[in-house]
């Protein structure tokens, strides 16, 4: 299995070691979805992500994974971007 970056949206709940994640891809789509967020490490607000290249956070691609599948901590989103992610996630779920 190839290692892939993810954003952890929620940690384990109770005794179940599953975490909720959103996928990050270095393949930027030709057309962004409303739930996408481009993470460009050349911009100051995304340097703390420690990504090597511009990537897209695909908030509509969520999954639960076992906590043991998280190999290492790469970086962080600044609070302003966490607020953006939360708003996009709320908007996405409001259409459900």
Phi and psi restraints in degrees (range 20) as a CNS / XPLOR table:
assign (resid 1 and name C) (resid 2 and name N)
       (resid 2 and name CA) (resid 2 and name C) 1.0 -80.1 20.0 2
assign (resid 2 and name N) (resid 2 and name CA)
       (resid 2 and name C) (resid 3 and name N) 1.0 139.2 20.0 2
assign (resid 2 and name C) (resid 3 and name N)
       (resid 3 and name CA) (resid 3 and name C) 1.0 -70.4 20.0 2
assign (resid 3 and name N) (resid 3 and name CA)
       (resid 3 and name C) (resid 4 and name N) 1.0 136.2 20.0 2
assign (resid 3 and name C) (resid 4 and name N)
       (resid 4 and name CA) (resid 4 and name C) 1.0 -132.4 20.0 2
assign (resid 4 and name N) (resid 4 and name CA)
       (resid 4 and name C) (resid 5 and name N) 1.0 142.4 20.0 2
assign (resid 4 and name C) (resid 5 and name N)
       (resid 5 and name CA) (resid 5 and name C) 1.0 -76.2 20.0 2
assign (resid 5 and name N) (resid 5 and name CA)
       (resid 5 and name C) (resid 6 and name N) 1.0 144.9 20.0 2
assign (resid 5 and name C) (resid 6 and name N)
       (resid 6 and name CA) (resid 6 and name C) 1.0 -140.5 20.0 2
assign (resid 6 and name N) (resid 6 and name CA)
       (resid 6 and name C) (resid 7 and name N) 1.0 160.7 20.0 2
assign (resid 6 and name C) (resid 7 and name N)
       (resid 7 and name CA) (resid 7 and name C) 1.0 -104.6 20.0 2
assign (resid 7 and name N) (resid 7 and name CA)
       (resid 7 and name C) (resid 8 and name N) 1.0 123.2 20.0 2
assign (resid 7 and name C) (resid 8 and name N)
       (resid 8 and name CA) (resid 8 and name C) 1.0 -77.9 20.0 2
assign (resid 8 and name N) (resid 8 and name CA)
       (resid 8 and name C) (resid 9 and name N) 1.0 117.6 20.0 2
assign (resid 8 and name C) (resid 9 and name N)
       (resid 9 and name CA) (resid 9 and name C) 1.0 -91.0 20.0 2
assign (resid 9 and name N) (resid 9 and name CA)
       (resid 9 and name C) (resid 10 and name N) 1.0 -32.9 20.0 2
assign (resid 9 and name C) (resid 10 and name N)
       (resid 10 and name CA) (resid 10 and name C) 1.0 -152.0 20.0 2
assign (resid 10 and name N) (resid 10 and name CA)
       (resid 10 and name C) (resid 11 and name N) 1.0 134.7 20.0 2
assign (resid 10 and name C) (resid 11 and name N)
       (resid 11 and name CA) (resid 11 and name C) 1.0 -79.5 20.0 2
assign (resid 11 and name N) (resid 11 and name CA)
       (resid 11 and name C) (resid 12 and name N) 1.0 -175.4 20.0 2
assign (resid 11 and name C) (resid 12 and name N)
       (resid 12 and name CA) (resid 12 and name C) 1.0 -57.5 20.0 2
assign (resid 12 and name N) (resid 12 and name CA)
       (resid 12 and name C) (resid 13 and name N) 1.0 142.4 20.0 2
assign (resid 12 and name C) (resid 13 and name N)
       (resid 13 and name CA) (resid 13 and name C) 1.0 -113.7 20.0 2
assign (resid 13 and name N) (resid 13 and name CA)
       (resid 13 and name C) (resid 14 and name N) 1.0 117.8 20.0 2
assign (resid 13 and name C) (resid 14 and name N)
       (resid 14 and name CA) (resid 14 and name C) 1.0 66.6 20.0 2
assign (resid 14 and name N) (resid 14 and name CA)
       (resid 14 and name C) (resid 15 and name N) 1.0 -148.6 20.0 2
assign (resid 14 and name C) (resid 15 and name N)
       (resid 15 and name CA) (resid 15 and name C) 1.0 -79.8 20.0 2
assign (resid 15 and name N) (resid 15 and name CA)
       (resid 15 and name C) (resid 16 and name N) 1.0 -4.5 20.0 2
assign (resid 15 and name C) (resid 16 and name N)
       (resid 16 and name CA) (resid 16 and name C) 1.0 -87.0 20.0 2
assign (resid 16 and name N) (resid 16 and name CA)
       (resid 16 and name C) (resid 17 and name N) 1.0 116.9 20.0 2
assign (resid 16 and name C) (resid 17 and name N)
       (resid 17 and name CA) (resid 17 and name C) 1.0 -82.7 20.0 2
assign (resid 17 and name N) (resid 17 and name CA)
       (resid 17 and name C) (resid 18 and name N) 1.0 50.9 20.0 2
assign (resid 17 and name C) (resid 18 and name N)
       (resid 18 and name CA) (resid 18 and name C) 1.0 -108.0 20.0 2
assign (resid 18 and name N) (resid 18 and name CA)
       (resid 18 and name C) (resid 19 and name N) 1.0 142.4 20.0 2
assign (resid 18 and name C) (resid 19 and name N)
       (resid 19 and name CA) (resid 19 and name C) 1.0 -122.6 20.0 2
assign (resid 19 and name N) (resid 19 and name CA)
       (resid 19 and name C) (resid 20 and name N) 1.0 149.3 20.0 2
assign (resid 19 and name C) (resid 20 and name N)
       (resid 20 and name CA) (resid 20 and name C) 1.0 -94.2 20.0 2
assign (resid 20 and name N) (resid 20 and name CA)
       (resid 20 and name C) (resid 21 and name N) 1.0 127.5 20.0 2
assign (resid 20 and name C) (resid 21 and name N)
       (resid 21 and name CA) (resid 21 and name C) 1.0 -130.5 20.0 2
assign (resid 21 and name N) (resid 21 and name CA)
       (resid 21 and name C) (resid 22 and name N) 1.0 157.9 20.0 2
assign (resid 21 and name C) (resid 22 and name N)
       (resid 22 and name CA) (resid 22 and name C) 1.0 -118.9 20.0 2
assign (resid 22 and name N) (resid 22 and name CA)
       (resid 22 and name C) (resid 23 and name N) 1.0 140.5 20.0 2
assign (resid 22 and name C) (resid 23 and name N)
       (resid 23 and name CA) (resid 23 and name C) 1.0 -77.0 20.0 2
assign (resid 23 and name N) (resid 23 and name CA)
       (resid 23 and name C) (resid 24 and name N) 1.0 147.2 20.0 2
assign (resid 23 and name C) (resid 24 and name N)
       (resid 24 and name CA) (resid 24 and name C) 1.0 -120.2 20.0 2
assign (resid 24 and name N) (resid 24 and name CA)
       (resid 24 and name C) (resid 25 and name N) 1.0 132.5 20.0 2
assign (resid 24 and name C) (resid 25 and name N)
       (resid 25 and name CA) (resid 25 and name C) 1.0 -127.7 20.0 2
assign (resid 25 and name N) (resid 25 and name CA)
       (resid 25 and name C) (resid 26 and name N) 1.0 140.7 20.0 2
assign (resid 25 and name C) (resid 26 and name N)
       (resid 26 and name CA) (resid 26 and name C) 1.0 -84.2 20.0 2
assign (resid 26 and name N) (resid 26 and name CA)
       (resid 26 and name C) (resid 27 and name N) 1.0 -5.0 20.0 2
assign (resid 26 and name C) (resid 27 and name N)
       (resid 27 and name CA) (resid 27 and name C) 1.0 -90.6 20.0 2
assign (resid 27 and name N) (resid 27 and name CA)
       (resid 27 and name C) (resid 28 and name N) 1.0 105.2 20.0 2
assign (resid 27 and name C) (resid 28 and name N)
       (resid 28 and name CA) (resid 28 and name C) 1.0 -78.7 20.0 2
assign (resid 28 and name N) (resid 28 and name CA)
       (resid 28 and name C) (resid 29 and name N) 1.0 126.2 20.0 2
assign (resid 28 and name C) (resid 29 and name N)
       (resid 29 and name CA) (resid 29 and name C) 1.0 -71.1 20.0 2
assign (resid 29 and name N) (resid 29 and name CA)
       (resid 29 and name C) (resid 30 and name N) 1.0 154.4 20.0 2
assign (resid 29 and name C) (resid 30 and name N)
       (resid 30 and name CA) (resid 30 and name C) 1.0 -61.5 20.0 2
assign (resid 30 and name N) (resid 30 and name CA)
       (resid 30 and name C) (resid 31 and name N) 1.0 -37.5 20.0 2
assign (resid 30 and name C) (resid 31 and name N)
       (resid 31 and name CA) (resid 31 and name C) 1.0 -126.5 20.0 2
assign (resid 31 and name N) (resid 31 and name CA)
       (resid 31 and name C) (resid 32 and name N) 1.0 124.6 20.0 2
assign (resid 31 and name C) (resid 32 and name N)
       (resid 32 and name CA) (resid 32 and name C) 1.0 -77.8 20.0 2
assign (resid 32 and name N) (resid 32 and name CA)
       (resid 32 and name C) (resid 33 and name N) 1.0 145.5 20.0 2
assign (resid 32 and name C) (resid 33 and name N)
       (resid 33 and name CA) (resid 33 and name C) 1.0 -85.3 20.0 2
assign (resid 33 and name N) (resid 33 and name CA)
       (resid 33 and name C) (resid 34 and name N) 1.0 156.3 20.0 2
assign (resid 33 and name C) (resid 34 and name N)
       (resid 34 and name CA) (resid 34 and name C) 1.0 -57.8 20.0 2
assign (resid 34 and name N) (resid 34 and name CA)
       (resid 34 and name C) (resid 35 and name N) 1.0 -25.8 20.0 2
assign (resid 34 and name C) (resid 35 and name N)
       (resid 35 and name CA) (resid 35 and name C) 1.0 -89.7 20.0 2
assign (resid 35 and name N) (resid 35 and name CA)
       (resid 35 and name C) (resid 36 and name N) 1.0 2.1 20.0 2
assign (resid 35 and name C) (resid 36 and name N)
       (resid 36 and name CA) (resid 36 and name C) 1.0 -85.9 20.0 2
assign (resid 36 and name N) (resid 36 and name CA)
       (resid 36 and name C) (resid 37 and name N) 1.0 150.7 20.0 2
assign (resid 36 and name C) (resid 37 and name N)
       (resid 37 and name CA) (resid 37 and name C) 1.0 -137.1 20.0 2
assign (resid 37 and name N) (resid 37 and name CA)
       (resid 37 and name C) (resid 38 and name N) 1.0 120.0 20.0 2
assign (resid 37 and name C) (resid 38 and name N)
       (resid 38 and name CA) (resid 38 and name C) 1.0 -79.0 20.0 2
assign (resid 38 and name N) (resid 38 and name CA)
       (resid 38 and name C) (resid 39 and name N) 1.0 128.8 20.0 2
assign (resid 38 and name C) (resid 39 and name N)
       (resid 39 and name CA) (resid 39 and name C) 1.0 -109.4 20.0 2
assign (resid 39 and name N) (resid 39 and name CA)
       (resid 39 and name C) (resid 40 and name N) 1.0 102.6 20.0 2
assign (resid 39 and name C) (resid 40 and name N)
       (resid 40 and name CA) (resid 40 and name C) 1.0 -108.8 20.0 2
assign (resid 40 and name N) (resid 40 and name CA)
       (resid 40 and name C) (resid 41 and name N) 1.0 106.7 20.0 2
assign (resid 40 and name C) (resid 41 and name N)
       (resid 41 and name CA) (resid 41 and name C) 1.0 -65.9 20.0 2
assign (resid 41 and name N) (resid 41 and name CA)
       (resid 41 and name C) (resid 42 and name N) 1.0 -10.2 20.0 2
assign (resid 41 and name C) (resid 42 and name N)
       (resid 42 and name CA) (resid 42 and name C) 1.0 -79.5 20.0 2
assign (resid 42 and name N) (resid 42 and name CA)
       (resid 42 and name C) (resid 43 and name N) 1.0 -12.2 20.0 2
assign (resid 42 and name C) (resid 43 and name N)
       (resid 43 and name CA) (resid 43 and name C) 1.0 -93.8 20.0 2
assign (resid 43 and name N) (resid 43 and name CA)
       (resid 43 and name C) (resid 44 and name N) 1.0 139.3 20.0 2
assign (resid 43 and name C) (resid 44 and name N)
       (resid 44 and name CA) (resid 44 and name C) 1.0 -53.2 20.0 2
assign (resid 44 and name N) (resid 44 and name CA)
       (resid 44 and name C) (resid 45 and name N) 1.0 -37.8 20.0 2
assign (resid 44 and name C) (resid 45 and name N)
       (resid 45 and name CA) (resid 45 and name C) 1.0 -70.0 20.0 2
assign (resid 45 and name N) (resid 45 and name CA)
       (resid 45 and name C) (resid 46 and name N) 1.0 -11.3 20.0 2
assign (resid 45 and name C) (resid 46 and name N)
       (resid 46 and name CA) (resid 46 and name C) 1.0 -116.2 20.0 2
assign (resid 46 and name N) (resid 46 and name CA)
       (resid 46 and name C) (resid 47 and name N) 1.0 4.2 20.0 2
assign (resid 46 and name C) (resid 47 and name N)
       (resid 47 and name CA) (resid 47 and name C) 1.0 -61.7 20.0 2
assign (resid 47 and name N) (resid 47 and name CA)
       (resid 47 and name C) (resid 48 and name N) 1.0 -34.8 20.0 2
assign (resid 47 and name C) (resid 48 and name N)
       (resid 48 and name CA) (resid 48 and name C) 1.0 -69.9 20.0 2
assign (resid 48 and name N) (resid 48 and name CA)
       (resid 48 and name C) (resid 49 and name N) 1.0 -8.9 20.0 2
assign (resid 48 and name C) (resid 49 and name N)
       (resid 49 and name CA) (resid 49 and name C) 1.0 -72.6 20.0 2
assign (resid 49 and name N) (resid 49 and name CA)
       (resid 49 and name C) (resid 50 and name N) 1.0 -24.2 20.0 2
assign (resid 49 and name C) (resid 50 and name N)
       (resid 50 and name CA) (resid 50 and name C) 1.0 60.9 20.0 2
assign (resid 50 and name N) (resid 50 and name CA)
       (resid 50 and name C) (resid 51 and name N) 1.0 22.9 20.0 2
assign (resid 50 and name C) (resid 51 and name N)
       (resid 51 and name CA) (resid 51 and name C) 1.0 -72.4 20.0 2
assign (resid 51 and name N) (resid 51 and name CA)
       (resid 51 and name C) (resid 52 and name N) 1.0 150.2 20.0 2
assign (resid 51 and name C) (resid 52 and name N)
       (resid 52 and name CA) (resid 52 and name C) 1.0 -84.1 20.0 2
assign (resid 52 and name N) (resid 52 and name CA)
       (resid 52 and name C) (resid 53 and name N) 1.0 -27.5 20.0 2
assign (resid 52 and name C) (resid 53 and name N)
       (resid 53 and name CA) (resid 53 and name C) 1.0 -142.0 20.0 2
assign (resid 53 and name N) (resid 53 and name CA)
       (resid 53 and name C) (resid 54 and name N) 1.0 162.4 20.0 2
assign (resid 53 and name C) (resid 54 and name N)
       (resid 54 and name CA) (resid 54 and name C) 1.0 -57.8 20.0 2
assign (resid 54 and name N) (resid 54 and name CA)
       (resid 54 and name C) (resid 55 and name N) 1.0 134.6 20.0 2
assign (resid 54 and name C) (resid 55 and name N)
       (resid 55 and name CA) (resid 55 and name C) 1.0 -139.2 20.0 2
assign (resid 55 and name N) (resid 55 and name CA)
       (resid 55 and name C) (resid 56 and name N) 1.0 169.4 20.0 2
assign (resid 55 and name C) (resid 56 and name N)
       (resid 56 and name CA) (resid 56 and name C) 1.0 -122.4 20.0 2
assign (resid 56 and name N) (resid 56 and name CA)
       (resid 56 and name C) (resid 57 and name N) 1.0 129.0 20.0 2
assign (resid 56 and name C) (resid 57 and name N)
       (resid 57 and name CA) (resid 57 and name C) 1.0 -85.8 20.0 2
assign (resid 57 and name N) (resid 57 and name CA)
       (resid 57 and name C) (resid 58 and name N) 1.0 117.6 20.0 2
assign (resid 57 and name C) (resid 58 and name N)
       (resid 58 and name CA) (resid 58 and name C) 1.0 -99.8 20.0 2
assign (resid 58 and name N) (resid 58 and name CA)
       (resid 58 and name C) (resid 59 and name N) 1.0 87.5 20.0 2
assign (resid 58 and name C) (resid 59 and name N)
       (resid 59 and name CA) (resid 59 and name C) 1.0 -64.1 20.0 2
assign (resid 59 and name N) (resid 59 and name CA)
       (resid 59 and name C) (resid 60 and name N) 1.0 -24.3 20.0 2
assign (resid 59 and name C) (resid 60 and name N)
       (resid 60 and name CA) (resid 60 and name C) 1.0 -80.5 20.0 2
assign (resid 60 and name N) (resid 60 and name CA)
       (resid 60 and name C) (resid 61 and name N) 1.0 -4.7 20.0 2
assign (resid 60 and name C) (resid 61 and name N)
       (resid 61 and name CA) (resid 61 and name C) 1.0 -107.8 20.0 2
assign (resid 61 and name N) (resid 61 and name CA)
       (resid 61 and name C) (resid 62 and name N) 1.0 81.1 20.0 2
assign (resid 61 and name C) (resid 62 and name N)
       (resid 62 and name CA) (resid 62 and name C) 1.0 -105.2 20.0 2
assign (resid 62 and name N) (resid 62 and name CA)
       (resid 62 and name C) (resid 63 and name N) 1.0 154.9 20.0 2
assign (resid 62 and name C) (resid 63 and name N)
       (resid 63 and name CA) (resid 63 and name C) 1.0 -155.5 20.0 2
assign (resid 63 and name N) (resid 63 and name CA)
       (resid 63 and name C) (resid 64 and name N) 1.0 161.3 20.0 2
assign (resid 63 and name C) (resid 64 and name N)
       (resid 64 and name CA) (resid 64 and name C) 1.0 -105.4 20.0 2
assign (resid 64 and name N) (resid 64 and name CA)
       (resid 64 and name C) (resid 65 and name N) 1.0 136.1 20.0 2
assign (resid 64 and name C) (resid 65 and name N)
       (resid 65 and name CA) (resid 65 and name C) 1.0 -131.6 20.0 2
assign (resid 65 and name N) (resid 65 and name CA)
       (resid 65 and name C) (resid 66 and name N) 1.0 156.1 20.0 2
assign (resid 65 and name C) (resid 66 and name N)
       (resid 66 and name CA) (resid 66 and name C) 1.0 -68.0 20.0 2
assign (resid 66 and name N) (resid 66 and name CA)
       (resid 66 and name C) (resid 67 and name N) 1.0 137.6 20.0 2
assign (resid 66 and name C) (resid 67 and name N)
       (resid 67 and name CA) (resid 67 and name C) 1.0 -56.7 20.0 2
assign (resid 67 and name N) (resid 67 and name CA)
       (resid 67 and name C) (resid 68 and name N) 1.0 -27.8 20.0 2
assign (resid 67 and name C) (resid 68 and name N)
       (resid 68 and name CA) (resid 68 and name C) 1.0 -68.6 20.0 2
assign (resid 68 and name N) (resid 68 and name CA)
       (resid 68 and name C) (resid 69 and name N) 1.0 -15.0 20.0 2
assign (resid 68 and name C) (resid 69 and name N)
       (resid 69 and name CA) (resid 69 and name C) 1.0 -78.8 20.0 2
assign (resid 69 and name N) (resid 69 and name CA)
       (resid 69 and name C) (resid 70 and name N) 1.0 -12.6 20.0 2
assign (resid 69 and name C) (resid 70 and name N)
       (resid 70 and name CA) (resid 70 and name C) 1.0 -81.3 20.0 2
assign (resid 70 and name N) (resid 70 and name CA)
       (resid 70 and name C) (resid 71 and name N) 1.0 112.8 20.0 2
assign (resid 70 and name C) (resid 71 and name N)
       (resid 71 and name CA) (resid 71 and name C) 1.0 -85.1 20.0 2
assign (resid 71 and name N) (resid 71 and name CA)
       (resid 71 and name C) (resid 72 and name N) 1.0 -42.0 20.0 2
assign (resid 71 and name C) (resid 72 and name N)
       (resid 72 and name CA) (resid 72 and name C) 1.0 -158.6 20.0 2
assign (resid 72 and name N) (resid 72 and name CA)
       (resid 72 and name C) (resid 73 and name N) 1.0 163.5 20.0 2
assign (resid 72 and name C) (resid 73 and name N)
       (resid 73 and name CA) (resid 73 and name C) 1.0 -92.2 20.0 2
assign (resid 73 and name N) (resid 73 and name CA)
       (resid 73 and name C) (resid 74 and name N) 1.0 121.6 20.0 2
assign (resid 73 and name C) (resid 74 and name N)
       (resid 74 and name CA) (resid 74 and name C) 1.0 -90.0 20.0 2
assign (resid 74 and name N) (resid 74 and name CA)
       (resid 74 and name C) (resid 75 and name N) 1.0 -48.6 20.0 2
assign (resid 74 and name C) (resid 75 and name N)
       (resid 75 and name CA) (resid 75 and name C) 1.0 -172.5 20.0 2
assign (resid 75 and name N) (resid 75 and name CA)
       (resid 75 and name C) (resid 76 and name N) 1.0 -164.0 20.0 2
assign (resid 75 and name C) (resid 76 and name N)
       (resid 76 and name CA) (resid 76 and name C) 1.0 -134.2 20.0 2
assign (resid 76 and name N) (resid 76 and name CA)
       (resid 76 and name C) (resid 77 and name N) 1.0 155.0 20.0 2
assign (resid 76 and name C) (resid 77 and name N)
       (resid 77 and name CA) (resid 77 and name C) 1.0 -93.2 20.0 2
assign (resid 77 and name N) (resid 77 and name CA)
       (resid 77 and name C) (resid 78 and name N) 1.0 138.2 20.0 2
assign (resid 77 and name C) (resid 78 and name N)
       (resid 78 and name CA) (resid 78 and name C) 1.0 -66.6 20.0 2
assign (resid 78 and name N) (resid 78 and name CA)
       (resid 78 and name C) (resid 79 and name N) 1.0 158.7 20.0 2
assign (resid 78 and name C) (resid 79 and name N)
       (resid 79 and name CA) (resid 79 and name C) 1.0 -54.4 20.0 2
assign (resid 79 and name N) (resid 79 and name CA)
       (resid 79 and name C) (resid 80 and name N) 1.0 -39.0 20.0 2
assign (resid 79 and name C) (resid 80 and name N)
       (resid 80 and name CA) (resid 80 and name C) 1.0 -60.8 20.0 2
assign (resid 80 and name N) (resid 80 and name CA)
       (resid 80 and name C) (resid 81 and name N) 1.0 -35.8 20.0 2
assign (resid 80 and name C) (resid 81 and name N)
       (resid 81 and name CA) (resid 81 and name C) 1.0 -79.9 20.0 2
assign (resid 81 and name N) (resid 81 and name CA)
       (resid 81 and name C) (resid 82 and name N) 1.0 -29.6 20.0 2
assign (resid 81 and name C) (resid 82 and name N)
       (resid 82 and name CA) (resid 82 and name C) 1.0 -63.3 20.0 2
assign (resid 82 and name N) (resid 82 and name CA)
       (resid 82 and name C) (resid 83 and name N) 1.0 -37.6 20.0 2
assign (resid 82 and name C) (resid 83 and name N)
       (resid 83 and name CA) (resid 83 and name C) 1.0 -63.9 20.0 2
assign (resid 83 and name N) (resid 83 and name CA)
       (resid 83 and name C) (resid 84 and name N) 1.0 -40.5 20.0 2
assign (resid 83 and name C) (resid 84 and name N)
       (resid 84 and name CA) (resid 84 and name C) 1.0 -63.8 20.0 2
assign (resid 84 and name N) (resid 84 and name CA)
       (resid 84 and name C) (resid 85 and name N) 1.0 -44.7 20.0 2
assign (resid 84 and name C) (resid 85 and name N)
       (resid 85 and name CA) (resid 85 and name C) 1.0 -60.8 20.0 2
assign (resid 85 and name N) (resid 85 and name CA)
       (resid 85 and name C) (resid 86 and name N) 1.0 -45.0 20.0 2
assign (resid 85 and name C) (resid 86 and name N)
       (resid 86 and name CA) (resid 86 and name C) 1.0 -60.8 20.0 2
assign (resid 86 and name N) (resid 86 and name CA)
       (resid 86 and name C) (resid 87 and name N) 1.0 -42.2 20.0 2
assign (resid 86 and name C) (resid 87 and name N)
       (resid 87 and name CA) (resid 87 and name C) 1.0 -65.3 20.0 2
assign (resid 87 and name N) (resid 87 and name CA)
       (resid 87 and name C) (resid 88 and name N) 1.0 -42.7 20.0 2
assign (resid 87 and name C) (resid 88 and name N)
       (resid 88 and name CA) (resid 88 and name C) 1.0 -65.4 20.0 2
assign (resid 88 and name N) (resid 88 and name CA)
       (resid 88 and name C) (resid 89 and name N) 1.0 -37.9 20.0 2
assign (resid 88 and name C) (resid 89 and name N)
       (resid 89 and name CA) (resid 89 and name C) 1.0 -66.8 20.0 2
assign (resid 89 and name N) (resid 89 and name CA)
       (resid 89 and name C) (resid 90 and name N) 1.0 -42.3 20.0 2
assign (resid 89 and name C) (resid 90 and name N)
       (resid 90 and name CA) (resid 90 and name C) 1.0 -60.7 20.0 2
assign (resid 90 and name N) (resid 90 and name CA)
       (resid 90 and name C) (resid 91 and name N) 1.0 -44.8 20.0 2
assign (resid 90 and name C) (resid 91 and name N)
       (resid 91 and name CA) (resid 91 and name C) 1.0 -61.6 20.0 2
assign (resid 91 and name N) (resid 91 and name CA)
       (resid 91 and name C) (resid 92 and name N) 1.0 -42.6 20.0 2
assign (resid 91 and name C) (resid 92 and name N)
       (resid 92 and name CA) (resid 92 and name C) 1.0 -62.3 20.0 2
assign (resid 92 and name N) (resid 92 and name CA)
       (resid 92 and name C) (resid 93 and name N) 1.0 -46.0 20.0 2
assign (resid 92 and name C) (resid 93 and name N)
       (resid 93 and name CA) (resid 93 and name C) 1.0 -73.6 20.0 2
assign (resid 93 and name N) (resid 93 and name CA)
       (resid 93 and name C) (resid 94 and name N) 1.0 -24.1 20.0 2
assign (resid 93 and name C) (resid 94 and name N)
       (resid 94 and name CA) (resid 94 and name C) 1.0 -66.4 20.0 2
assign (resid 94 and name N) (resid 94 and name CA)
       (resid 94 and name C) (resid 95 and name N) 1.0 -24.4 20.0 2
assign (resid 94 and name C) (resid 95 and name N)
       (resid 95 and name CA) (resid 95 and name C) 1.0 -87.3 20.0 2
assign (resid 95 and name N) (resid 95 and name CA)
       (resid 95 and name C) (resid 96 and name N) 1.0 -0.7 20.0 2
